[in-house]
Amino acid sequence: MNEPSVGRLQAVVLDCPDPSALAQFYAGLLALAVDSTDDEWVSITGNGARLSFQRVEGYRPPEWPGQVVPQQLHLDIEVDDMQRAHDRALELGARQADPSVDPLSADFVVYLDPAGHPFCLFQE
């Protein structure tokens, strides 16, 4: 079934308390460039992708794996070198969601970005 699209995905947008700080985190993690910025909205782009970050007053980070404040999306990031990616994510301010998971032996590892959004690093 090849129905015509009604539009094109322009960006994935994450709510957060500090758009600039979260954009800098993901720009460093993904080696993307910050391409627009103001106090309320910041975007990064590269490799055909755009991530945007918008300020939300009273932001509450999702809980993972809990569901009191459920995650509403997460990013899966494929990496070439899991140890290097793990180290870089932590250096940029991520936290490993479950520190008992060994990044070098797991199929994927869940991290929390500086605003608390879960994301996964995995190596094929």
N, C-alpha and C positions, 0 to 999 in steps of 0.2 A: 504494500500500500504506500504509494508515493504521493501523499497529499502535499500541496504547496505549504511552505512555512508561513506563519503569520508574522514572523519577525526574526531577528538575529540576536543571539545572546551577546550583550555588550560587556557585561561584567558580573562577577560574583561580588556581593557586598557584605561585609561583616560589620555588625554593630559593635561599638566599643566605647570606652570612656575617653581615649586619647588617639584620634586617627593618625596623627603624625608618628607617634611612637610605634603603633602597630604596623604602619606602612614601612617604617624603617626596619622592623624585625623581619617582615616577609621579603622586603627588598634584599636584605642580607642573606636570608635563607635560600631564596630562589635566584639570586643574582639578576634581579629585575630592576628597572629604573623607576624612580619616583617621577611621575610626569605631570601631576597636578596636585596642588595643595592649597588648603585654606583651613581655618579653625574647625570647620565642621565636616570636611570631606577631603580625603586624600586618595589618589589612585596610583598604582604601579602597573607597568606594562612590560611585555617582552615575550618573545617566542609565541606570538599570537594570543597571549592571555592578558587579561586585565583583572586585577583585584582592586576593589575599592573599600574604603573604611569610612564609616560615618559615625559621628559623635552621637551618643545617646545618653541623656541625663538619667541618673539612677540605674545605669547599666548593672545587671547581675550576670556574672558569667555562668555558662551552663555547667552542670555537674556531670562528670563521667566517672564511673558508669551509672551513677544515681540518676533519678528521674524527677527530683523535686523541681529542678530547673533543667529541663531536658535540652540536650544538644539539638539543634535544628538543622545543622549540616556540619560536615567536616571535610577537610581536604586530604586526599591521598597523594603523597608525593613520592614518586619513584626515584631512587638514588642509585648511583653506581658504586659507591663505597659507603657501607653502612656505618663503619666506625667514624669516618670523616664527617658524615652527615650528622650523626649523633652528637659528636663533639661540637660541631658548628652550631647546631640547634641550641644546645645548652649555653654555649658562649654568647649567643644572641639574646638569651633570656627565656628560652623555653624550659619547662619542667617535664620530666618524664612522668606520665600519669601513674604508672605502677613501677617503682624503682626495682622491684624484684624481677622484672623481665630482663633477660639478657639480650641486648640489642643485636649481638652477633649470632644468636641462635634462633631468634623468633622470626616468624614469617613477616610480621609487621610489629611496629612499636608505636604506641599512642603517646603523644606529647600534648601539653597544654601551652598555647602561646601566651605572651605576657598579659593578655586580657582574659585568659581562661578558655578560649576556644580549643577544642580537641583537633588534632591533626595527626595523621599517620605517616611514618616513614617506612618504606619497604624496598626491598631489593629483589628483583626477579631472579 
